[in-house]
Structure formats: structure tokens, C-alpha cells
């Protein structure tokens, strides 16, 4: 689909986050979100989850939508060879 964006606009949209090391682009490998630097402030898991749920609800999602989407995303990651980390203090379903 043609979004009507100028190539220069798209290039600038990629250049700015690359300049701040938020993303990395490699020819032939695409663009990926950069890992957090070791000195990045950590956020509590509950805070991150709360942000996600707030955004989802703001988009009109319900609780079932959030749970179904997260389950699908986790299964997709596992099928691609990624393994989710398990923590003893996180209850398993």
C-alpha cells in the first residue's frame, strides 16, 4: 500500500533513533530495536505491564484481547526459537 510518504521523510524517521542508538540498521538484516545499555534505569515488571495494559485499554482492547494477544506473542516467540525467561517469583499458569 502506498502511504504517500516521501523517501526523505522515512529516511529521517530512521536516522533520528539511530543517532541516539535506539535502533540499529544492517544492510540485508533490517532494522532492530537496540538492547538497553547496561546503565539504563530498570523498571519494575508491574510498572511495565501496567503501561502495556493502559495502552491496550486506551486502544479499546478488553481484558480478553490483552490476554489472547500476549499469549499469541509468547507462543510465536517460542516457535521462532526464542525462550521466555522464567522467574521463580512469577506464578505459572
Residue, then its C-alpha position, 0 to 999 in steps of 0.5 A: x500500500x502506498x502511504x504517500x510518504x516521501x523517501x526523505x521523510x522515512x529516511x529521517x524517521x530512521x536516522x533520528x533513533x539511530x543517532x541516539x542508538x535506539x535502533x540499529x540498521x544492517x544492510x540485508x538484516x533490517x532494522x532492530x530495536x537496540x538492547x538497553x545499555x547496561x546503565x539504563x534505569x530498570x523498571x519494575x515488571x508491574x510498572x511495565x505491564x501496567x503501561x502495556x495494559x493502559x495502552x491496550x485499554x486506551x486502544x479499546x482492547x478488553x481484558x480478553x484481547x490483552x490476554x489472547x494477544x500476549x499469549x499469541x506473542x509468547x507462543x510465536x516467540x517460542x516457535x521462532x526459537x526464542x525462550x521466555x525467561x522464567x522467574x521463580x517469583x512469577x506464578x505459572x499458569 
